[in-house]
Amino acid sequence: MAAASRALLPTPRAAAGASLAGARARLPASASLPFRAHRVRCAVVSSPAPVAAPPPSSAPARRISPAGSDGALRPKPAVLVAEKLSEAGLAVLREFADVECAYGMSPAELLAKVAQFDALIVRSGTKVTREVLEAGRGRLRVVGRAGVGIDNVDLQAATEAGCLVVNAPTANTVAAAEHGIALLASMARNVSQADAALKAGKWQRTKYVGVSLVGKTLAIMGFGKVGSEVARRAKGLGMHVIAHDPYAPADRARAIGVELVSFDEAIARADFISLHMPLIPTTNKIFNDESFAKMKTGVRIINVARGGVIDEDALVRALDSGKVAQAALDVFTVEPPPKDSKLVLHENVTVTPHLGASTVEAQEGVAIEIAEAVVGALRGELAATAVNAPMVPAEVLSELAPYVSLAEKLGRLAVQLVAGETGIKGVKVVYTTARGPDDLDTRLLRAMVTKGLVEPVSSTFVNLVNADYTAKQRGLRITEERVAHDSPAAEAPLESVQVRLSQVQSRFAGAISDGGDIVLEGRVKYGVPHLTLVGPYEVDVSLEGNLILCRQIDQPGMIGKVGNILGQRNVNISFMSVGRTFRGKQAIMAIGVDEEPDKETLEKIGGIPAVEEFVFLEL
């Protein structure tokens, strides 16, 4: 899991080592290209961006965390908390990172500060704009939204920057649903108005006669987590519940006893309408003069979602005309709303100051949930709460974790085999699986192949967030193919993953298949990625450490000769595998090594008479 986890989010790479251009291998007489043992830094597209030196940073020196498993010291990440977070959440953050709480910053102050941090945590009051993300200067890797809605974060800009955006979608679900029900009941029985009148010395029982909830139709607009919880509670109050959500699973609605209908049907049938939809371009002011006109006269509206989904001027007009009898609002287009707001001051409107998640339990839960999500993202773990990456369920992330590492390493090996300046023309990823298309989500694996192909040859960090965007920007055409596995009863999601690079020259001719493509294939064995095919040659080597590939004449003693050379130079061999086409013809030796052999060692391997070519590859 650890190897797979590190593949998700970018972490600074070690400086590239010196070239091994002097280590020449022997060539067959028919070869037209010189082969060298090398560290490849070739172009992945025709016109790649140059690898730029990192800009000088004004950030203060970062604390050093304890050594990792390889013994190297790690800089401790820095997290900026821009809005109030409970101590329980801060404690989770402080166990892993340096934390600075700077509440109430102006936009200018945030712009000046953000470049010093790896992660930024906000609630709903801080705008994470393109300017903020650009000011992060490439260091900002995670934005955490302590809550559900993410309309205050520029997701497109974050995606382009490879910045993961995570939220806390579950901790305040019950609190928001309970507040929605509280507003529903309070509005129906005029609780807030009657309370204000009585405190003003007025006894007005006949003025504040309410309406009953039992038997009434409640339309829930947005049947996500909060909407579903509201539905359950409304059913308990004896209400008939219908819902509109184009993405809601019908089986989940049926399980609760809710009927899914169209938008127009929902608002036309409802006595009460409860809003639980996100604020996105398609929902902005979706409740306007036109939609109010389609509603029953005397309808009542509750909004604990986002203020912008309602055209507030249109709502005032509907209230004044009696089309809408009452409204109960926890959210507004501008927060806080103007003191002279006609909507807030309207006699038939019940208002609260964005209290949907404001319970002691929810505040602590949200803080812990977002803190854990941010820490996990900084560690590179696969994030189920990422909102600008493919929504991959947690159980799928867990199942695919070892294949994530395999996919990245196959891409990383493949790009190092490319020669020439033409770059990669096309990439095909072939999955051998017993599962159907609906049972295997490959978006994560495709992203990791992209990461492996791009990162070794550019200054771009690639992750699940920006993989497709990066591939498109670089003209990298990635296609996917599924091959049915012979054993439908296989429990593993994948039998193998194969990466094919077409229309390219190779620095290692042995990796070229009969069809002229560079071909690498791998499998997961006992949870560890293995390389199992190089061109037409079957091998079996664990993808840990680094790799030496040798193409040679198949003859006795080759393993011993290469092993002796590496042993004499104190290079530890982790795995060694030999694959051949025909006995006595050609073979490929794949050698996993813990240390990087020096130039002299590689030259000695290349000097063995039977070795036709070889290449050193970094993992």
C-alpha positions in Angstrom: 0.0 0.0 0.0 2.8 2.4 0.8 4.3 2.2 -2.7 0.9 2.8 -4.2 0.2 5.6 -1.8 3.3 7.5 -2.8 2.1 7.5 -6.4 -0.9 9.7 -5.9 0.5 13.1 -4.9 3.7 14.7 -6.1 6.7 14.9 -3.9 10.0 16.5 -4.7 12.3 14.3 -6.7 15.9 13.7 -5.9 18.4 15.5 -8.2 19.3 13.6 -11.3 22.6 11.7 -11.2 25.4 11.9 -13.7 24.9 10.5 -17.2 26.3 7.0 -17.9 27.0 7.9 -21.6 30.4 6.3 -21.6 29.3 2.8 -20.8 29.0 1.2 -24.2 27.7 -2.2 -24.8 28.6 -4.6 -27.6 26.5 -4.4 -30.8 25.3 -7.0 -33.2 26.6 -6.4 -36.7 23.2 -5.5 -38.0 22.5 -2.8 -35.5 22.1 0.7 -36.9 21.9 2.6 -33.6 24.6 2.8 -30.9 23.4 1.4 -27.5 24.6 2.9 -24.3 24.0 2.1 -20.7 22.4 5.3 -19.5 20.0 7.3 -17.4 17.5 8.4 -19.9 16.3 12.1 -19.9 14.6 12.0 -23.3 11.6 14.0 -24.5 8.2 12.5 -24.1 6.6 14.8 -26.6 7.9 16.6 -29.7 8.3 20.0 -27.9 8.6 19.4 -24.2 8.9 22.2 -21.8 12.5 22.6 -20.5 13.2 21.4 -17.1 13.5 24.7 -15.2 15.4 25.2 -12.1 13.2 25.9 -9.1 12.7 29.6 -8.4 14.3 31.0 -5.3 12.0 30.8 -2.4 11.4 33.2 0.3 9.9 30.5 2.5 11.5 30.0 5.9 13.6 26.9 6.5 11.4 23.9 6.9 11.7 21.6 9.9 13.1 18.1 9.3 11.0 15.2 10.2 12.3 11.8 11.4 14.1 9.7 8.8 12.0 7.6 6.4 12.3 3.9 5.8 15.3 4.6 3.5 17.1 6.5 6.3 16.8 9.9 4.5 15.5 12.9 6.5 12.2 14.3 5.3 11.3 18.0 5.4 8.2 18.4 7.6 5.2 19.7 5.6 3.7 23.1 6.5 -0.1 23.6 6.8 -1.9 26.9 6.8 -5.3 26.9 8.6 -7.1 30.0 7.3 -10.4 29.6 9.3 -11.2 28.3 12.7 -10.7 24.6 13.2 -11.4 22.7 16.4 -8.5 21.6 18.6 -9.2 17.9 17.8 -8.5 18.6 14.1 -5.4 20.7 14.9 -4.0 18.0 17.0 -4.2 15.5 14.1 -2.4 18.0 11.9 0.3 18.8 14.4 1.3 15.1 14.7 2.5 15.2 11.1 3.1 18.8 10.1 4.0 22.3 11.2 0.7 24.2 11.6 0.0 27.9 11.5 -3.4 29.2 12.2 -4.0 32.6 10.6 -7.7 33.4 10.9 -9.4 36.4 9.3 -6.7 37.1 6.6 -7.5 39.5 3.8 -7.1 38.2 0.2 -3.8 40.1 -0.1 -2.5 38.6 3.2 -3.4 35.1 1.9 -1.6 35.7 -1.4 1.5 36.8 0.4 1.5 33.8 2.8 0.4 30.8 0.7 3.7 30.2 -1.0 5.2 29.1 2.3 2.9 26.1 2.8 2.2 22.7 1.4 -1.4 22.6 2.4 -4.2 25.2 3.0 -7.3 24.5 5.0 -10.4 26.7 4.6 -14.1 26.7 5.5 -16.6 28.6 3.4 -15.4 32.2 4.0 -12.0 32.1 2.3 -11.8 32.2 -1.5 -9.1 30.0 -3.0 -8.9 31.7 -6.4 -6.6 31.1 -9.3 -4.4 33.9 -8.0 -4.0 32.1 -4.7 -3.1 28.8 -6.4 -0.6 30.5 -8.7 0.9 32.3 -5.6 1.5 28.8 -4.2 4.5 28.7 -6.7 4.2 25.0 -7.1 4.6 24.2 -3.4 0.9 24.1 -2.5 -0.2 20.5 -3.0 -3.4 20.2 -1.1 -6.4 22.4 -0.4 -8.7 21.1 2.3 -12.3 22.4 2.6 -13.7 21.8 6.1 -17.2 21.1 4.9 -19.0 19.8 1.9 -19.4 22.7 -0.6 -16.3 23.6 -2.6 -17.7 26.6 -4.6 -15.2 28.9 -2.9 -12.3 26.9 -4.5 -11.3 27.3 -8.2 -11.2 23.6 -9.1 -10.0 24.2 -12.7 -7.1 26.2 -11.5 -6.3 23.6 -8.8 -6.4 20.8 -11.3 -4.1 22.6 -13.7 -1.7 23.1 -10.9 -1.9 19.5 -9.8 -3.2 20.6 -6.4 -5.5 18.1 -4.8 -8.8 19.5 -3.3 -10.3 17.4 -0.5 -13.4 18.1 1.5 -15.1 16.7 4.6 -18.4 15.3 3.2 -19.7 13.1 5.9 -19.0 14.6 9.4 -21.6 17.4 9.2 -24.2 15.4 7.2 -26.5 14.7 10.2 -26.1 18.2 11.6 -27.1 19.8 8.3 -30.0 17.4 7.9 -31.2 18.1 11.5 -31.0 21.9 10.9 -33.0 21.5 7.7 -35.7 19.6 9.6 -35.6 22.3 12.4 -36.1 25.1 9.9 -38.9 23.1 8.3 -40.8 22.6 11.5 -40.0 26.1 12.8 -41.3 27.7 9.6 -44.5 25.6 9.5 -45.4 26.6 13.0 -44.1 30.3 12.9 -41.8 29.6 15.8 -39.3 32.5 15.2 -42.0 35.1 14.5 -44.1 34.1 17.5 -41.1 34.1 19.7 -40.1 37.6 18.6 -43.7 38.9 19.1 -44.0 37.4 22.5 -40.7 38.9 23.6 -42.0 42.2 22.3 -45.0 42.0 24.7 -47.5 40.8 22.1 -49.9 37.8 22.6 -51.0 36.9 19.0 -52.2 33.3 19.0 -54.5 33.8 16.0 -51.9 35.5 13.8 -49.4 32.7 14.0 -51.6 29.7 13.1 -49.3 27.2 11.3 -49.7 24.3 8.9 -49.3 20.6 9.6 -46.5 18.5 8.1 -48.2 15.1 8.1 -49.5 14.1 4.7 -47.8 17.0 2.9 -45.4 16.5 -0.1 -41.8 17.4 0.5 -39.6 17.8 -2.6 -35.9 17.3 -1.9 -33.8 19.0 -4.6 -30.4 17.2 -4.5 -30.6 13.7 -3.2 -27.0 13.3 -1.8 -25.9 12.6 1.7 -27.7 15.5 3.4 -30.8 15.2 1.2 -31.1 11.5 2.0 -30.9 12.1 5.7 -33.6 14.8 5.4 -35.8 12.4 3.6 -35.4 9.8 6.3 -36.4 12.2 9.0 -39.3 13.7 6.9 -40.7 10.2 6.4 -40.7 9.9 10.1 -42.9 13.0 10.3 -45.5 11.4 8.1 -44.6 13.4 4.9 -44.7 12.1 1.4 -41.2 12.6 0.0 -40.2 13.0 -3.7 -36.8 14.0 -4.9 -34.9 15.3 -7.9 -31.3 14.5 -8.6 -30.1 13.5 -12.1 -27.2 11.5 -10.5 -29.0 9.8 -7.6 -29.2 6.0 -7.7 -32.8 4.8 -8.1 -32.2 1.8 -5.8 -31.0 4.1 -2.9 -34.1 6.3 -3.3 -36.4 3.2 -3.3 -34.8 1.9 -0.2 -35.8 5.0 1.7 -39.2 5.1 0.1 -38.5 8.2 -2.0 -39.8 8.7 -5.6 -37.3 10.3 -8.0 -38.9 12.7 -10.4 -37.9 15.5 -12.9 -37.1 19.0 -11.7 -40.4 20.5 -13.1 -42.5 17.7 -11.6 -40.8 18.0 -8.2 -41.5 21.8 -7.9 -45.0 21.5 -9.3 -46.1 18.8 -6.8 -44.4 20.0 -3.7 -46.0 21.7 -0.6 -42.5 22.1 0.8 -39.2 22.3 -1.1 -35.9 21.6 0.6 -32.7 22.5 -1.3 -29.6 20.4 -1.0 -27.8 20.9 -4.3 -24.3 22.3 -4.9 -23.7 25.7 -6.4 -22.3 25.1 -9.8 -22.9 26.9 -13.1 -26.0 24.8 -13.9 -27.6 25.4 -10.5 -26.8 29.1 -10.2 -30.1 30.9 -9.6 -32.0 27.9 -10.7 -34.8 29.0 -8.5 -35.9 32.1 -10.3 -39.1 33.8 -11.5 -39.7 31.1 -14.0 -39.4 28.2 -11.6 -41.4 30.0 -8.9 -44.2 30.4 -11.4 -44.4 26.6 -11.8 -44.9 26.0 -8.1 -48.1 25.6 -6.1 -49.4 28.8 -4.6 -48.5 28.8 -1.0 -45.4 26.6 -1.3 -42.8 26.8 1.4 -39.0 26.7 0.8 -36.1 25.6 3.0 -32.4 26.2 2.0 -29.5 24.8 4.0 -27.3 24.3 0.9 -26.0 27.3 -1.0 -27.5 30.8 -1.2 -26.6 31.2 -4.9 -29.0 28.6 -6.1 -31.9 31.0 -5.4 -32.4 34.3 -7.2 -33.0 36.3 -4.0 -34.8 39.2 -5.7 -37.1 36.7 -7.4 -37.8 35.1 -4.1 -38.8 38.4 -2.5 -41.2 39.0 -5.4 -42.7 35.5 -4.9 -43.1 36.1 -1.2 -44.8 39.4 -1.8 -47.2 37.9 -4.3 -48.1 35.0 -2.0 -46.8 32.4 -4.5 -44.3 31.4 -1.9 -46.0 31.5 1.6 -42.8 31.2 3.6 -39.1 30.6 3.3 -36.5 29.3 5.9 -33.0 30.2 4.9 -29.6 29.3 6.5 -27.5 30.4 3.5 -27.3 33.5 1.3 -25.8 34.7 -1.9 -23.6 37.2 0.1 -22.6 36.2 3.6 -23.2 37.9 5.8 -26.2 39.5 3.9 -26.6 43.3 3.9 -28.3 44.7 7.0 -31.1 46.2 4.9 -31.7 42.9 3.0 -35.4 42.8 2.0 -35.2 39.0 2.1 -33.8 38.8 5.6 -36.2 41.4 7.0 -39.3 39.8 5.3 -42.0 38.9 7.8 -42.5 35.5 6.2 -38.8 34.5 6.2 -37.1 32.6 9.0 -33.3 33.0 8.9 -30.2 31.6 10.6 -26.6 32.6 10.1 -25.2 29.5 8.2 -25.6 27.2 11.2 -26.1 24.0 9.2 -22.9 22.3 10.5 -22.9 24.2 13.8 -23.2 21.5 16.4 -20.4 20.7 18.8 -20.3 17.1 17.5 -20.2 18.2 13.8 -17.6 20.9 14.3 -15.2 18.4 15.9 -16.1 15.7 13.3 -15.4 18.0 10.4 -12.1 19.2 11.8 -10.9 15.6 12.3 -12.2 14.5 8.9 -10.5 17.3 7.0 -7.3 17.0 9.0 -7.1 13.3 8.3 -7.8 13.9 4.6 -5.1 16.6 4.3 -2.5 14.5 6.2 -3.3 11.5 4.1 -3.0 13.6 0.9 0.4 15.0 2.0 1.6 11.5 2.6 0.5 10.6 -0.9 -2.3 8.3 0.1 -5.2 7.7 -2.2 -7.9 10.1 -1.3 -11.6 9.0 -1.4 -12.7 12.6 -0.6 -10.9 14.3 -3.5 -13.2 16.5 -5.4 -11.1 17.5 -8.4 -10.0 13.9 -9.2 -12.0 11.0 -10.5 -14.3 9.9 -7.8 -13.0 6.5 -7.0 -14.7 4.7 -4.1 -12.6 3.8 -1.1 -13.0 0.1 -1.6 -11.8 0.4 -5.2 -8.8 2.4 -4.1 -7.9 -0.3 -1.6 -8.3 -3.1 -4.1 -6.3 -1.3 -6.9 -3.5 -0.1 -4.6 -0.8 -2.6 -5.7 -1.7 -2.1 -9.4 -1.3 1.7 -9.0 2.4 1.1 -8.2 2.7 -1.3 -11.0 1.1 1.0 -13.6 3.4 3.9 -12.6 6.6 1.8 -12.7 5.7 0.3 -16.1 5.3 3.9 -17.5 8.6 5.0 -15.8 10.5 2.1 -17.3 8.9 2.5 -20.8 9.8 6.2 -21.2 13.4 5.5 -20.3 13.6 3.0 -23.2 12.7 5.7 -25.8 15.4 7.0 -28.1 15.6 9.9 -30.5 13.9 13.3 -30.5 10.6 12.3 -32.0 9.0 11.6 -28.7 6.1 9.3 -27.9 3.5 9.1 -30.6 1.0 6.8 -28.9 0.5 4.8 -25.8 -1.8 1.8 -25.3 -2.5 0.4 -21.9 -3.8 -3.2 -22.1 -5.6 -4.7 -19.0 -6.0 -8.5 -18.8 -8.9 -9.0 -16.5 -11.8 -11.4 -15.8 -14.0 -8.4 -15.0 -16.4 -6.5 -17.1 -16.1 -2.7 -17.9 -18.6 -1.9 -15.1 -16.6 -3.8 -12.5 -13.2 -2.3 -13.1 -12.5 1.5 -13.0 -9.2 2.0 -14.8 -9.0 5.9 -14.5 -6.6 5.7 -11.6 -4.3 3.2 -13.4 -4.3 5.4 -16.6 -3.3 8.4 -14.5 -0.4 6.5 -12.9 0.8 5.3 -16.3 0.8 9.0 -17.4 2.7 9.9 -14.2 5.3 7.3 -14.9 5.7 8.4 -18.5 5.9 12.2 -17.9 7.7 12.7 -14.6 11.1 11.2 -15.4 11.5 13.5 -18.4 10.1 16.8 -17.3 9.7 19.1 -14.4 6.0 18.4 -14.2 4.6 16.6 -11.2 1.7 14.4 -12.2 -1.0 12.9 -10.0 -4.5 11.6 -10.2 -5.8 15.2 -10.2 -4.0 16.5 -13.3 -3.0 13.4 -15.2 -5.5 13.7 -18.0 -5.0 17.4 -18.3 -1.2 16.9 -18.5 -1.5 14.2 -21.1 -3.7 16.4 -23.2 -1.5 19.4 -22.9 1.5 17.4 -24.0 -0.3 15.7 -26.9 0.1 12.3 -25.3 -2.5 10.0 -26.8 -3.4 7.2 -24.3 -5.8 4.5 -25.3 -7.0 1.6 -23.2 -7.9 -2.0 -24.1 -9.3 -4.8 -22.1 -8.4 -8.4 -22.8 -10.7 -11.1 -21.2 -8.9 -13.4 -18.9 -9.3 -17.1 -19.4 -10.4 -17.7 -15.8 -13.6 -15.9 -15.0 -13.4 -17.1 -11.4 -10.1 -15.1 -10.8 -10.5 -13.0 -7.6 -7.8 -10.4 -8.5 -9.1 -7.4 -10.4 -6.3 -7.7 -12.9 -4.2 -10.5 -14.3 -1.7 -8.2 -15.9 -1.1 -4.6 -17.1 0.8 -4.0 -20.4 2.2 -0.6 -21.7 2.9 -0.4 -25.4 4.6 2.6 -27.0 4.1 2.8 -30.7 6.1 4.6 -33.5 9.1 5.1 -31.3 12.8 4.2 -31.5 14.2 2.2 -28.6 17.5 2.5 -26.8 17.2 -1.2 -26.0 16.2 -3.3 -29.1 15.3 -6.2 -26.9 12.2 -4.3 -25.7 10.8 -4.1 -29.2 7.9 -6.6 -29.9 7.3 -8.4 -33.2 4.9 -5.6 -34.0 7.6 -2.9 -33.6 6.3 -1.4 -30.3 8.2 -1.0 -27.1 6.3 -3.5 -24.8 6.5 -3.9 -21.1 4.1 -6.0 -19.0 3.7 -6.6 -15.3 1.7 -8.4 -12.7 1.2 -8.2 -9.0 2.4 -11.1 -7.0 1.9 -11.3 -3.3 1.1 -7.6 -3.3 4.4 -6.7 -5.0 4.6 -5.4 -8.7 6.7 -7.6 -11.0 8.0 -7.1 -14.5 6.9 -10.2 -16.5 7.5 -9.3 -20.2 10.0 -7.2 -22.0 9.3 -7.1 -25.8 9.0 -10.8 -26.7 10.9 -12.1 -23.7 9.3 -13.4 -20.6 11.0 -12.5 -17.3 10.0 -12.3 -13.7 11.7 -9.6 -11.6 10.3 -7.6 -8.7 10.0 -3.9 -9.4 11.9 -2.7 -6.4 15.1 -0.7 -6.4 16.5 -0.3 -9.9 16.8 -2.5 -13.0 19.5 -3.6 -15.4 18.4 -5.2 -18.7 20.9 -7.2 -20.7 20.3 -8.8 -24.1 22.8 -11.6 -24.7 23.6 -14.8 -26.5 21.9 -17.6 -24.6 24.8 -19.6 -23.3 25.8 -21.1 -19.9 27.5 -19.1 -17.3 26.0 -15.7 -18.0 24.2 -15.3 -14.7 27.4 -16.1 -12.9 29.5 -13.7 -14.9 27.2 -10.7 -14.4 26.6 -11.7 -10.8 30.3 -11.8 -10.0 30.9 -8.3 -11.5 28.1 -6.8 -9.4 29.2 -8.7 -6.3 32.8 -7.5 -6.7 31.6 -3.9 -6.9 29.4 -4.4 -3.8 26.1 -4.0 -5.7 23.4 -6.1 -4.1 21.1 -8.1 -6.4 17.5 -8.3 -5.2 16.1 -10.4 -8.1 17.5 -11.9 -11.3 15.4 -13.5 -14.1 16.3 -14.7 -17.6 13.9 -15.0 -20.5 14.7 -16.4 -24.0 13.0 -17.0 -27.3 14.8 -20.2 -28.3 17.5 -22.2 -26.6 20.9 -21.2 -27.7 19.7 -18.0 -29.5 19.0 -14.8 -27.6 18.0 -14.1 -24.1 17.2 -11.1 -21.8 18.5 -11.0 -18.3 16.6 -8.7 -15.9 18.5 -7.8 -12.8 17.0 -5.9 -9.8 19.7 -4.0 -7.9 19.5 -2.2 -4.6 22.3 0.3 -5.4 23.1 2.2 -8.6 26.2 0.6 -10.3 28.9 3.1 -11.2 30.2 3.7 -14.7 33.0 1.2 -14.4 30.8 -1.6 -13.3 28.4 -1.1 -16.1 31.3 -1.0 -18.6 32.4 -4.4 -17.3 29.0 -5.9 -17.9 29.0 -4.4 -21.4 32.4 -5.9 -22.0 31.2 -9.5 -21.6 31.5 -11.0 -25.1 28.1 -12.5 -25.1 26.3 -9.3 -24.1 24.8 -7.5 -27.1 23.2 -4.5 -25.4 22.2 -3.4 -21.9 20.5 -0.5 -20.2 20.3 0.7 -16.6 16.8 1.9 -15.6 15.8 3.9 -12.5 12.7 3.1 -10.5 
